[in-house]
Amino acid sequence: MSPAEAKKQIENLSAELRQHSYNYYVLAMPAISDFEFDKKLEALGALEKQFPEFADPDSPTQKVGGFITKEFKTVKHRWPMLSLGNTYNEQELFDFDQRIRKAIGVNFEYVCELKFDGLSMSLTYEHGKLVRAVTRGDGTQGDEVTTNVRTIQTIPKRLRPGNYPDDFEIRGEVFMHLKAFERLNEERIENGEPPYANPRNFASGTVKLQDSGEVAKRPLDCFLYFLYTDKPYFKTHWESLQAVKSWGFQVNEHSRLCNNIDGVFAFIAEWDKKRFGLSYDIDGIVIKVNSYDQQQELGFTAKSPRWAISYKFKAEQVQTDLISVSYQVGRTGAVTPVANLKPVLLAGTTVKRATLHNANEILRLDLHQGDWVYVEKGGEIIPKIISVNLEKRDPSAPAIQYVTHCPACGTLLERQEGEAAFYCPNDESCPPQIVGKMQHFIGRKAMNIDGLGDETIETLYQKGFIRHISDIYELHTHAEELKQMGRFGEKSISNMLEGIEKSKQMPFEKVLFGLGIRYIGETVAKKLAHHFKTIDNLMAATLEELVVAEEIGERIAHSLVEYFGNEKHRHEIEQLKAQGLQFVSDEKEVVLQSEKLSGKTFIISGTFERSRDELKDIIEQNGGKILSSISAKLNYLVAGDNMGPAKLEKAQKLNIPIISDGELMGMIG
Ligand code: IVH
């Protein structure tokens, strides 16, 4: 290889690895497997060794293990956060037991615990108060995410009265319950955002968010499983678990003390079956020697303790034929590839389809037509293709090429920078987008129209009655034709028309959400309606004016400007207005109560006893103004609990007075 070629390849590989690191750690949506990542990293390392003149000090090879995001403070762990050795079958576990017996004899007990599939967290308590929460990072140092972790309800900020050490660390696993994961992921899809692949990625993405207010809205949970103290405080791990429970920590109820390895096997057999009934994912069992003295005697290897091991459950896996790849087009135009499989029985259900997430996933798998694929169902609800059986590949089978044009309307697909999904830009006449938009509009969370369901929308579209949302409000003029169609009974037609008429009373925020503007979810629609009061104000707002509203970031603001900049959307809104829908918030206008805050600017950040909206109203009713971002123009930062560290730092740098909500009240007397 010539030096010029090596230089180019080093640059390309570095850029690629950086993107994958970002996908993994920041977006929590890896596009390639850890194994492939390591292979690429190795290849880069080899090239840099051969051509040291092109090695960059910032190269991805220079980062050992984990990746620390810039925004969080890096903290060194007092006790390194080790990993556990893995076992996958009875024999390996049996060998582990033998090693222990050899070292410490036969007189010992095991504690069996569930192995939670989340992200590990180290919590420090001083004098009974939570002072620090740090992620595992690379095991030696991690990110300080205290503000975010403080929003987790089950983590005590203050301990219950008890005999706890003045200073200790406790480790545990932060995770998201399956129900919450499904609900929040559905919301993401509704808002036109890419869904997370599993609860673990969602939880780790959440812990790394910059806005702790957003973290607080996503229910995370935590089980604690190991205590670290300076001086010995207890004799056994089991004893420490009971104690930390009494101090207020959540300890998993299913942990069990076992006298010997047979007890461990029984525990494993029991949970291999029962794990599917839990409300959270586990991926195995952790087995720990109970006595601290014996743990010390056994010691550690470089990476993991010798006194503990994990037993990993086998994810149920089968092989089957890939029949084809089809593509679904969502309401926002996002195209999702789906693998159609030869039906196969897996974990009690027949699987015919598997999700492929996006184009990167097809590349990662290097799928070819007619491939034999391994399909797995882990904790996730939808089965996944794990890999391809290359031995069974027909060498002449062509690779699956991602569609270039919309499968529904034929328009050339587009991909925005930094996004994994391809979109069909034809929102005017691409059938699944039109139908999806109308279905979203009538949905429970939007206009909630009685007597009109998804299937009816589909039929009415196919029969040519509706193409735009506003056509729904003209359906009464087609009552006779609908009757003659013979598809709907008279009663159901009148129920539908009645439901449509009634929906005209739905508040502005529901109408706004129902329009299906990308990134405008339920909450954002509410905030917008509250802030701008009318659609006319909202449509006239500039980017700068939009980001002033609570929770409206640049991404949302851009989406709004783009949406309202489209003449056809404006026309549709005019139609809906004329049809009598609500485009004005029914909240009262701001009535000035005093001018005590006139000329003063504020930012409200964090959580308070009152809602932030209430505080905003109080400021505005007294003549104050709310700003969007911290700058030298800001007079006061009203700070509550769990305020983001970045904001605090910026305000301190600019010497902006930071006041409590109590002090704000004092200012207006
Ligand atoms: S104990 C030195 N107990 O598994 C022992 N870990 O593969 C430290 N994990 O990083 C770990 N459930 O994130 C322990 N009941 C449990 C666990 C558990 C899940 C995770 C943890 C750790 C990883 C090790």
Boltz pocket constraint, residues with backbone or C-beta under 6 A from the ligand:
constraints:
  - pocket:
      binder: B
      contacts: [[A, 82], [A, 83], [A, 84], [A, 113], [A, 114], [A, 115], [A, 116], [A, 117], [A, 118], [A, 119], [A, 120], [A, 172], [A, 173], [A, 225], [A, 226], [A, 286], [A, 305], [A, 308], [A, 310]]
      max_distance: 6.0
